[in-house]
């Protein structure tokens, strides 16, 4: 099949959405399908997203994207994001009365409310209108599916995630030269990630923060004793994760948290709040500890068996996730 995958999130962005889409496209190609990713990189004029200079969005992409989709004549259309590319692809399909699927990766209403007093009901009404036109909207976890159902989203389906267990492996553990235990966070440095809930904790040893973002400068100034490593990729990221002792995930708004799987595959137990994402990813007392008091979660996670932590992550397979995605597609 020819599959058109339209997304506003793509290289050089570093996040779970891009990783998920890239891995899924690769697995689909290995299964014999032709996958064309259409993103802001494909000849569109772009601008930096306010507050996120590393994220560029397409400006008025409808006409050009329509020509690209007409020329491609895909058998299936999947719209991964609710940005300009996503809206242009949705408009193209609706005008031609063609079926399509979407996916829900980010809790934008909660992200927006963290920055401005926008009522959740208004944001969710906007997202509901976008996604309810699709034949199927894919979500990563059962908890997220239930949450969206309660808000009036229809035609929902599960599309789980995987992890590269060869790249993320305990064998990459090394001595980073920091006092142990080493408490690790990896991800975007932004208000919605709730970093102070982790960085304000009085924990022994060292705190290592991997990644960057709009709050990076403020956090580095506020927490001079924290080790900020900046962006890490590939084997470098895998080594940093494997070399830690506990992965701390303070976010209360993520729909999944792919980096938790990567940490677990590296043998790193997770400490997190009992919220959407961790509730479906972490096996309580086995691969991590979920607690409303993050300090308690950190203390208890430190005692977990790293071999059992890795074993809990090894069942997350990208091939199985891609096949699940494929089964939800709506042929044109």
C-alpha positions in Angstrom: 0.0 0.0 0.0 1.0 3.6 -0.5 0.6 5.3 2.9 0.8 9.1 3.3 1.8 10.1 6.7 1.2 13.9 7.3 2.9 15.4 10.4 3.9 18.8 11.8 6.5 17.0 14.0 9.6 15.7 12.2 13.3 16.1 12.0 15.2 17.8 13.5 12.8 17.8 16.4 13.8 15.4 19.2 10.7 14.0 21.0 8.6 10.9 21.4 6.2 11.8 18.6 9.0 12.0 16.0 10.6 8.8 17.3 7.3 7.0 17.1 6.5 8.2 13.6 10.0 7.4 12.3 10.1 3.9 13.8 6.6 3.2 12.5 7.4 4.3 9.0 10.6 2.2 9.0 8.7 -0.9 10.2 5.9 -0.4 7.6 8.6 -0.2 4.8 10.1 -3.4 6.1 6.6 -5.0 5.8 6.6 -4.0 2.1 4.5 -0.8 2.2 5.5 2.5 0.5 5.4 5.2 3.2 5.6 8.9 2.2 6.1 11.3 5.1 4.9 14.8 4.4 6.2 17.4 6.9 7.2 21.1 7.1 10.6 20.0 5.7 9.1 19.3 2.3 9.6 22.6 0.6 7.2 24.7 2.7 7.8 28.1 4.1 8.1 27.8 7.8 8.4 29.9 11.0 9.6 29.0 14.5 6.8 28.1 16.9 6.7 30.9 19.6 8.6 29.7 22.6 10.1 26.7 20.8 12.7 27.9 18.3 13.7 24.3 17.5 10.2 23.6 16.2 9.3 25.1 12.8 5.7 25.0 11.5 4.6 25.3 7.8 3.0 28.6 6.7 -0.2 28.3 4.6 0.6 24.7 3.4 -2.8 23.8 2.0 -2.2 24.4 -1.7 1.2 22.8 -1.9 0.3 19.9 0.3 -2.9 19.3 -1.8 -0.7 19.0 -5.0 1.7 16.6 -3.2 -1.2 14.4 -2.1 -2.9 14.5 -5.5 0.4 13.4 -7.1 1.0 10.7 -4.5 -2.6 9.3 -4.8 -2.2 7.4 -1.5 -4.1 4.2 -0.6 -4.3 5.4 3.0 -3.9 8.8 4.7 -2.8 9.2 8.3 -2.7 12.6 10.0 -0.4 12.6 13.0 -0.7 16.1 14.3 -3.1 19.0 14.7 -0.9 21.7 13.2 -0.9 23.4 9.9 0.2 20.3 8.0 -2.4 18.3 9.8 -5.2 20.7 9.1 -4.3 21.0 5.4 -4.3 17.2 5.0 -7.7 17.0 6.8 -9.1 19.7 4.5 -7.8 17.8 1.4 -9.4 14.6 2.5 -12.7 16.2 3.5 -13.1 18.0 0.2 -12.6 14.8 -1.6 -14.8 12.7 0.7 -11.8 10.5 1.4 -11.4 8.5 4.7 -8.4 9.1 6.9 -7.1 8.3 10.4 -5.5 10.6 13.0 -3.5 10.1 16.1 -3.5 11.9 19.5 0.0 12.4 20.8 -0.1 15.5 23.0 -2.4 16.9 25.6 -2.4 20.3 24.1 -5.3 21.6 26.3 -3.2 21.0 29.4 -0.1 22.4 27.8 -1.9 25.5 26.8 -3.5 26.0 30.2 0.0 25.8 31.8 0.8 29.0 29.8 -2.5 30.9 29.6 -5.9 30.8 31.3 -7.7 29.0 28.5 -10.5 26.8 29.7 -10.0 23.1 29.0 -13.5 22.7 27.6 -12.7 25.1 24.7 -9.4 23.5 23.8 -10.9 20.0 23.9 -13.9 21.1 21.8 -11.4 22.3 19.1 -9.5 19.0 19.2 -12.7 17.0 19.3 -13.9 18.6 16.1 -10.6 17.9 14.4 -10.4 14.2 15.3 -14.1 13.2 15.2 -14.0 13.7 11.4 -11.6 10.8 11.2 -12.5 7.2 10.6 -10.3 6.3 13.6 -8.2 8.3 16.1 -5.3 6.4 17.6 -4.1 6.8 21.1 -1.2 5.2 22.9 -2.7 3.8 26.1 -6.1 2.5 27.5 -6.1 5.3 30.1 -5.8 8.0 27.4 -8.6 6.3 25.4 -10.9 6.4 28.4 -10.0 10.0 29.0 -10.8 11.1 25.5 -14.0 9.0 25.4 -15.2 10.9 28.5 -14.6 14.1 26.6 -16.7 13.1 23.6 -14.1 11.7 21.2 -15.4 9.0 19.0 -13.9 6.1 16.9 -10.9 5.6 19.1 -8.3 2.9 18.7 -5.2 1.7 20.5 -1.7 2.2 18.9 1.0 1.2 21.4 4.7 2.0 21.3 7.9 0.0 21.2 11.6 0.4 22.2 14.9 -0.5 20.6 16.2 -3.0 23.2 19.5 -3.4 21.4 20.3 0.4 21.6 18.9 0.9 25.1 20.7 -1.8 27.0 22.3 -2.1 30.5 25.6 -3.1 28.9 26.1 0.6 28.1 26.4 1.5 31.7 29.6 3.5 32.6 30.9 5.7 35.3 29.9 9.3 34.6 32.0 10.6 37.4 29.0 11.9 39.5 28.2 11.0 43.1 25.6 8.2 43.2 22.8 7.6 43.3 22.2 9.4 39.9 18.6 10.6 39.3 18.0 11.1 35.6 15.5 13.0 33.6 15.4 13.1 29.8 13.0 15.2 27.7 12.0 18.7 26.8 12.7 21.5 29.3 9.3 23.2 29.3 6.7 24.2 31.8 4.4 21.3 31.0 7.1 18.8 32.0 6.8 19.9 35.6 10.6 19.8 36.2 10.6 21.7 39.5 8.7 18.8 41.1 11.8 16.7 40.5 14.6 19.4 40.8 13.2 20.7 44.1 13.5 17.3 45.8 16.1 16.8 48.5 17.7 13.7 47.2 21.2 12.2 47.9 23.7 11.9 45.1 23.3 13.8 41.8 20.6 14.9 39.4 21.3 14.6 35.7 18.9 16.4 33.2 19.2 15.5 29.5 17.6 17.7 26.9 16.8 21.3 26.4 13.9 23.6 25.6 12.3 27.0 26.3 12.8 26.7 30.1 16.4 25.6 29.8 18.1 28.8 30.7 15.8 29.5 33.6 16.2 26.0 35.1 20.0 26.1 34.8 20.1 29.4 36.6 17.7 28.3 39.3 19.3 24.9 39.9 23.1 25.4 39.7 23.9 22.1 41.4 22.0 20.1 38.8 24.0 18.6 35.9 22.4 19.8 32.6 23.7 17.6 29.8 21.8 19.2 26.9 20.5 17.1 24.0 21.8 13.5 23.7 21.1 11.1 20.8 21.6 7.5 19.9 24.3 5.6 21.7 25.2 8.7 23.8 21.7 9.0 25.1 21.5 5.2 25.7 24.8 5.3 27.7 23.5 8.2 29.9 20.3 6.4 30.7 22.0 3.1 31.5 24.5 4.9 33.7 21.8 6.3 36.0 20.2 4.8 39.0 16.6 6.0 38.8 14.7 7.7 36.0 12.5 10.5 37.3 9.5 11.4 35.2 7.7 14.4 36.9 5.2 15.2 34.0 1.5 15.1 34.7 0.4 15.7 31.1 2.1 13.2 28.8 0.0 10.8 26.9 2.6 8.1 27.0 6.2 9.1 27.8 8.3 7.0 25.4 11.5 7.9 27.2 10.3 5.8 30.2 10.4 2.7 28.0 13.9 3.6 26.9 15.0 4.1 30.5 13.4 0.8 31.5 15.1 -1.1 28.7 18.4 0.4 29.9 17.7 -1.2 33.4 16.6 2.1 34.9 13.6 2.0 37.2 11.1 4.8 36.9 9.8 7.2 39.6 6.7 9.1 38.5 3.2 10.3 39.5 0.2 7.9 39.1 -1.1 9.8 36.0 -1.9 9.1 32.4 1.2 7.7 30.7 3.1 6.2 33.7 -0.1 4.3 34.8 0.0 2.3 31.5 3.8 2.2 31.0 5.1 1.4 34.5 4.4 -1.9 36.3 4.1 -0.8 39.9 6.9 -2.3 42.1 8.5 -4.0 39.2 9.7 -1.5 36.6 9.1 1.6 38.7 7.1 3.2 41.5 4.2 5.6 41.1 3.3 7.8 44.1 1.7 11.2 44.6 4.8 12.0 46.7 7.6 11.9 44.1 10.3 11.7 46.8 8.8 8.4 48.1 8.6 7.1 44.5 12.3 7.9 44.0 13.3 6.2 47.3 11.4 3.0 46.6 12.3 2.9 42.9 16.0 2.9 43.9 15.5 -0.5 45.5 14.1 -2.3 42.5 15.9 -5.1 40.6 17.3 -3.7 37.4 17.1 -7.0 35.5 13.3 -7.2 36.2 13.0 -3.5 35.1 14.6 -4.3 31.8 12.5 -7.5 31.3 9.3 -5.4 31.8 10.3 -3.2 28.8 11.4 -6.0 26.5 7.8 -6.9 25.4 7.4 -3.4 23.8 8.1 -4.2 20.1 8.0 -1.6 17.3 7.0 -4.3 14.7 3.9 -5.2 16.7 3.1 -1.5 17.2 3.4 -0.9 13.4 1.1 -3.8 12.6 -1.4 -2.4 15.1 -1.2 1.0 13.3 -1.6 -0.7 10.0 -4.8 -2.5 11.1 -6.5 0.8 11.9 -5.8 2.5 8.6 -8.8 3.3 6.4 -8.2 2.5 2.7 -9.2 5.3 0.3 
